[in-house]
Amino acid sequence: MAFLLDEHYPPRLAELLAARGVNAVTLTHDRPSLRGRPDDEVLRRARSEGLVVVTEDVTTFMAAVALVPDHRGVVLCHQRRYPRTPSGLPRLADALTALTRDPPGGFGTGPLMWWL
């Protein structure tokens, strides 16, 4: 399982994941052409690359999921639980790593959504 980190996540999160053996790319650094693009376009691109999207944008990604029902998965994160701070990013990296180690059935291969 590999992740596409939505545009509000810094490259530091991808670095933390890589240090844990998890593949991840950031939208802002690795896919800059997707910055500011509609979420359904981001989800289609992630699907074409076999990536699971990680986002805080619950409302807009729910609409995108309706438009792209055959996506590879979406991880929804709550910003208060996993803030984008020096102490919050490692906790999010740990949670995403745990998800890759023990995913729910079919996650990463089909259109499942998962809350962290």
DAVENFEN-V547423 format. One line per field, one symbol per residue. ss: DSSP state (@ for helix, = for strand, . for the rest). psi: psi as a letter, one per 20 degrees, with the letter a starting at -180 (. if undefined). burial: I if it has 16 or more other C-alpha atoms within 10 Angstrom, else O. Layout:
BEGIN
ss=???
psi=???
burial=???
END
This chain:
BEGIN
ss=.====.....@@@@@@@@@...====@@@@.@@@....@@@@@@@@@@@..====..@@@@@@@@@@......===...........@@@@@@@@@@@@@@.....=..=..===.
psi=pqqopriiprhhghggghhjjppqqqghghlhiipiqqhhgghgggghjkqppprimgghhghhhhhmikriqpppqphhhmqmrhhhghggggghghhhhmqqpipiirmqqpp.
burial=IIIIIIIOIIIOIIIIIOOOOIIIIIIIOOIOOIOOOOIIOIIIIIIOOIIIIIIIIOOOIIOIIOOIOOIIIIIIIOOOOIIIOOOIIIIIIOOIIOIIOOOOOOIIIIIIIOOO
END
